Amino acid sequence: MKAVIITGLSGSGKSGVVKTLEDIGYYCVDNLPVALVRTFVELSETHGGEIQKLAMVVDARDQRHINQLPKTIQELSAEGHIFELVFLTASDAVLSRRFKETRRRHPISPDGSVKQGIKKERAILEPLVELANEVWDTSDFSPSDLRKHVFKAFSKERKAQNLSVQVLSFGFKYGLPANADVVFDVRFLTNPFFKEKLKHKRGTDKPVQKFVLEQEDSNGFLSHMGDMLSFLLPRYDREGKSYLVIAIGCTGGKHRSVVMAQEVFSIVKEKGYVVTLNHRDIERE
């Protein structure tokens, strides 16, 4: 099992690192007391082999015991545990600005100034800088830059894309999906509902699929959709988006949107992305 300890200054981006590590497949815990590091590692290794990659944030919020972290790491390493320590930092000006933007108190100086908290925290964490395998200065990092940096450092097995996609069919009469990122309306297609033989079938049935896909506008829509997805998906991925919901709607969510969602699902899958398909309203009466 690979274990990563994330430490560093408050406001330097530790939470963003943890979120990205979770997307890569790490089991993560934030604000872990030093006294529980050994217990957590040992429990994780005896968890039936389910946890292969572990990440912990251990920092100056545990003021009384953070000075014991080097000894804990040394002892666990001597027992054969593999650790990587990453220290995050940033300039005082950047840290002060980030605290001001979020309106948070500094955890090391909750009743004092942020400037005092930063100074005190640097002194507390100074021994860990020398111990760290890597020191990241995030002063010039945007959240997207930090995410890319984490992927580059920790995901050597990473696939070409980080983005996961869900294709969702729905009926406008039941409302827009709350989690949709991109919505397409296919009510321009001729509705199978008005064909007596197709009315009570669904978009998962071959007769309905044949009726919808034989329409000239269906082919045009899918052709343009393929081009659009070729343009959009790499850019969403590049900007660090980990999950995208593409919603395709018709009136009732049983016929046209179901057929077209299935086709879009195939297009996305062919492009190499992890993709799932869901028909929200297909079972509604």
Residue pairs with C-beta under 8 A, 6 or more apart in sequence:
1 44
1 45
1 51
1 52
1 53
1 54
1 82
2 52
2 53
2 54
2 82
2 84
3 41
3 44
3 54
3 55
3 56
3 81
3 82
3 83
3 84
4 21
4 26
4 53
4 54
4 55
4 56
4 83
4 84
4 85
4 86
4 154
5 37
5 55
5 56
5 57
5 58
5 69
5 73
5 83
5 84
5 85
5 86
6 14
6 17
6 18
6 21
6 55
6 56
6 57
6 58
6 59
6 86
6 88
7 14
7 57
7 58
7 59
7 69
7 85
7 86
7 87
7 88
7 125
7 128
7 132
8 14
8 59
8 86
8 87
8 88
8 89
8 125
8 136
9 60
9 88
9 89
9 90
9 95
9 118
9 121
9 122
9 125
10 59
10 60
10 61
10 95
10 99
10 106
10 107
10 108
10 117
10 118
10 121
11 90
11 94
11 95
11 98
11 99
12 88
12 89
12 90
12 95
12 136
12 138
13 88
13 90
13 136
13 138
13 141
13 143
13 146
14 30
14 57
14 59
14 88
15 30
15 57
16 143
16 146
16 147
16 150
17 86
17 88
17 146
17 150
18 28
18 30
18 55
18 57
20 146
20 147
20 150
20 151
21 28
21 53
21 55
21 150
21 154
22 28
23 162
23 242
24 53
24 150
24 151
24 154
24 155
24 158
25 52
25 53
26 53
26 54
26 55
26 154
27 44
27 51
27 53
27 54
27 55
28 54
28 55
28 56
28 57
29 40
29 55
29 56
29 57
30 57
31 57
31 59
31 61
31 62
32 40
32 56
32 57
32 58
33 58
33 62
33 65
34 58
34 62
34 65
34 66
34 68
34 69
34 72
35 65
35 68
37 56
37 58
37 69
37 72
37 73
37 76
38 72
38 75
38 76
40 54
40 56
41 54
41 76
41 81
44 51
44 54
45 51
45 81
58 66
58 69
59 66
59 125
60 66
60 107
60 108
60 121
60 124
60 125
61 107
61 108
63 108
63 124
66 124
66 125
66 128
67 124
67 127
69 128
70 127
70 128
70 131
73 83
73 85
73 131
76 83
77 83
84 133
84 134
85 128
85 131
85 132
85 133
85 134
86 132
86 133
86 134
86 135
86 136
86 153
87 125
87 128
87 129
87 132
87 134
87 135
87 136
88 135
88 136
88 138
89 129
89 135
89 136
89 137
89 138
90 98
90 137
90 138
90 139
91 137
91 139
92 115
92 118
94 138
94 139
95 114
95 118
96 114
96 115
96 118
99 105
99 106
99 114
100 114
105 111
105 114
106 112
106 113
106 114
106 116
106 117
106 118
106 121
107 117
108 117
108 120
108 121
108 124
109 116
109 117
109 120
110 117
129 135
134 153
136 149
138 146
141 149
143 240
144 239
144 240
147 240
148 240
151 158
151 162
159 272
160 272
161 233
161 234
161 237
161 272
161 273
161 274
162 237
162 240
162 242
163 233
163 236
163 237
163 241
163 242
163 243
163 244
163 273
163 274
164 242
164 243
164 244
164 273
164 274
164 275
164 276
165 233
165 243
165 244
165 245
165 246
165 268
165 273
165 274
165 275
165 276
166 243
166 244
166 245
166 246
166 275
166 276
166 277
166 278
167 246
167 248
167 261
167 264
167 265
167 268
167 275
167 276
167 277
167 278
168 177
168 180
168 245
168 246
168 247
168 248
168 261
168 277
168 278
168 279
168 280
169 203
169 247
169 248
169 249
169 250
169 253
169 257
169 258
169 260
169 261
169 278
169 279
169 280
169 281
169 282
170 176
170 177
170 247
170 248
170 249
170 253
170 257
170 280
170 281
171 249
171 250
171 251
171 252
171 253
171 254
171 257
171 280
171 281
171 284
172 185
172 187
172 249
172 250
172 251
172 253
173 251
173 252
173 253
174 252
174 253
174 280
174 281
174 284
176 183
176 247
176 249
177 183
177 245
177 247
177 280
179 245
180 245
180 246
180 247
181 244
181 245
181 246
181 247
182 232
182 244
182 245
182 246
182 247
183 247
183 248
183 249
184 225
184 246
184 247
184 248
184 249
184 260
185 249
185 250
186 221
186 248
186 249
186 250
186 256
186 257
186 260
187 249
187 250
187 251
187 256
188 217
189 212
189 215
189 217
189 218
189 221
189 250
189 256
189 260
190 211
190 215
191 250
191 251
191 255
191 256
192 198
192 199
192 201
192 208
192 211
192 212
192 255
192 256
193 199
193 251
193 252
193 254
193 255
195 211
197 207
198 207
198 208
198 211
198 255
201 207
201 208
201 255
202 208
202 254
202 255
202 258
202 282
203 209
203 212
203 254
203 255
203 256
203 257
203 258
203 259
203 261
203 262
203 279
203 282
204 258
204 262
204 279
204 282
208 255
208 258
208 259
209 259
209 262
212 218
212 255
212 256
212 259
212 260
213 219
213 259
213 263
218 259
218 260
221 260
222 260
222 263
222 264
222 267
225 264
225 267
226 267
229 264
229 267
229 268
229 271
230 271
233 244
233 268
233 271
233 273
236 244
246 264
246 268
248 257
248 260
248 261
248 264
249 257
250 256
250 257
252 281
252 284
253 279
253 280
253 281
253 282
253 284
254 281
254 282
254 284
258 279
258 282
261 277
261 279
262 277
265 275
265 277
268 275
269 275
